[in-house]
Amino acid sequence: MRIQIFLSIPRLGFLFSLACASCSWAALPIEHWTHSNGAQVFLVQSPGIAMLDVQLDFDAGERRSPLGKTGLASMMASATRNGLKATATQAAIDENALGEAWADLGASMSAAAGNDRLTFALRTLTYPDVLAQSVALAARQLGEPAFPEAVWLRDRPKVIASIKEANTRPASAAARAYNAAVYGDHPYGRETTEVDLLAISSADMQALHAQAVRPCYARISLVGAVDRAQADALVGALLSRLPSGDCPPLPQVPEVQPLTVASEQTLAFDSAQAHVLVGQPGIKRSSPDFFALLVGNHILGGGGFVSRLTEEVRQKRGLTYGISSGFSPGLHAGAFTVSLQTRPDQAQQALDLLREVLRSFVADGPTAAELQAAKDNLIGGFALRVDTNRKLLDNVANIAWNDLPLDYLTTWTEQVQKITTEQVRQALRRTLQPQTMATVVLGGR
């Protein structure tokens, strides 16, 4: 019997966070190069513990799911764990054996699809025998997923049942109506339905995987105990089972269109709380106004109990337990959203006040005191953004995916510190149009 001597992944994460907390992230520069297979590689060496986290991102998120098959990218990502197909030299592996193989290694491999990207995440120890086996298994899961039709037909009713259950929740119903109002027919606003799932086949998953999961489309971020030469060899091994060669440009996805008129939906729903959502398309992640809006939104509704919306709607008038605002920038203009919950009989009063605070803030911007408090809070909390392996990897992957400067983390606090009240005011006026926002109020009989 083989004796397992490996620490569990959660325990490893805890140990790494302790090691990382004692070091300076600024002393861990991001190295970037293009692999010979065309993949873009981003590495932060962190030798404090024998562990490695790898994230591989491809342009195969839900924006790539065709109309009538919304959810294809997510279903494809999930199905990569359902087994591996046979090759000339290796036998097929079913889903149970694949899970056991990862458990035996004390490693993990996951996949998920967001709006923009398909993400694979590998976590493993870097002891030579374990690392080699983990990379080899990950390479097969990346390049040779079986997408068994029988497993998809077995799992599809479970997914449909989960969608039906979600539709009974007021938050889900409100979000569905709100996304449709903000995004229109853009892929960002589509919701997966039973009809979509019934139209998706394993062949569709295979086709999307073959189209987008290729080395020259990959953005690969690594954080852990490997040097550049090891990382380069590792990337080559990870992608060795994917098709090689040039990558033609992927089809263009249309931009999110701005709202030209205001809309308001009041939806009856048997719930104790009314859900209120107000917003519009916001900014792309590449927007030069990103930092000004980060600071501005912290003052408006992103700063919790110190935000202006919380002060006016909750603290002074007691109309809600919580209210917040936020931007969700992506490759396209993600939504700017203000959300709150309140008693149905108070919903209109809370909505009127929300709109008043928002109009005033967009028109006049923050005070000097609000600006300084927001900058102090954001800068003071920056260390918490990079204090674990996972968070550091998230930041490196964000830099990789959005083509941000390699010194982005080093200069982050400087970028926040130099924001002025006028910059916030102008960025708000360029971005937000309270007079044409979409509103959804759901709750009450």
Secondary structure, 3 states (H helix, E strand, C coil): CCCCCCCCHHHHHHHHHHHHHCCCHHHCCCEEEECCCCCEEEEEECCCCCEEEEEEEECCCHHHCCCCCCCHHHHHHHHCCCEECCCCCCCCEEHHHHHHHHHHHCCEEEEEECCCCEEEEEEEECCHHHHHHHHHHHHHHHHCECCCHHHHHHHHHHHHHHHHHHCCCHHHHHHHHHHHHHHCCCHHHCCCCHHHHHHCCHHHHHHHHHHHCCHHHCEEEEEECCCHHHHHHHHHHHCCCCCCCCCCCCCCCCCCCCCCCCEEEEECECCCCEEEEEEEECCECCCCCHHHHHHHHHHHHHCHHHCHHHHHHHHCCCCCCCEEEEECCECCCCEEEEEEEECHHHHHHHHHHHHHHHHHHHHHCCCHHHHHHHHHHHHHCHHHHCCCHHHHHHHHHHHHHCCCCCCHHHHHHHHHHCCCHHHHHHHHHHHCCHHHCEEEEECEC
